[in-house]
Amino acid sequence: MTHAALAAEASTVPDERFLIARAQQGDRDAARGLYDAHSRRVHRLVFRLCGDEEMARDLVQDTFIRVFDKLSTFRGESAFATWVHRIAVTVTLNGIRKERRLKRGADDLDVANDLPAPSDNVDPDLRAKLRAAIEALPPGSRASVILHDIDGYTHAEIGQMLGIAEGTSKARLFDARNRLKKALAAY
């Protein structure tokens, strides 16, 4: 079976469960199918969290290494995509912390100029200020605002991904929005 056919199979839940079972048994084609089905969305999430394309590519690789290393622990209690995204968020936040430690007080993230814009008629200065304000948020608050307001996850799903209570996700989002309002008050 080709990688494309396996990826197409992964788009439906019963076929995805089949691919997961095969990948757990060591089937590399099934693992590739799972990777193909989820890697683009994981990359978008990781890039939004870290803001650096090169770092995002490395963290996506690290995420899938961890996914396939821990695949035997996937119990199916949540959607596979949610489980993968939880791993991606954890790997990314740890990667950001590691990068900060390495830079020792320097700016922790480079501003990514090529982030996709939601609309072409948004003031470029506002877009740049928003990007900078989001990047300045504490990692937990940044993750909550990106996962909820940009990627559309519910607080329950965010709680599962980050290993926090649903209320903590809500509190972090509230805090993040307040910080963003203050940072963007001039706009």
Secondary structure as UniProt FT lines:
FT   HELIX           3..10
FT   HELIX           13..24
FT   TURN            25..26
FT   HELIX           28..50
FT   HELIX           53..69
FT   HELIX           71..73
FT   HELIX           80..103
FT   TURN            104..105
FT   TURN            113..114
FT   TURN            120..121
FT   HELIX           124..136
FT   HELIX           139..145
FT   HELIX           146..150
FT   HELIX           155..162
FT   HELIX           166..183
FT   TURN            184..186
//
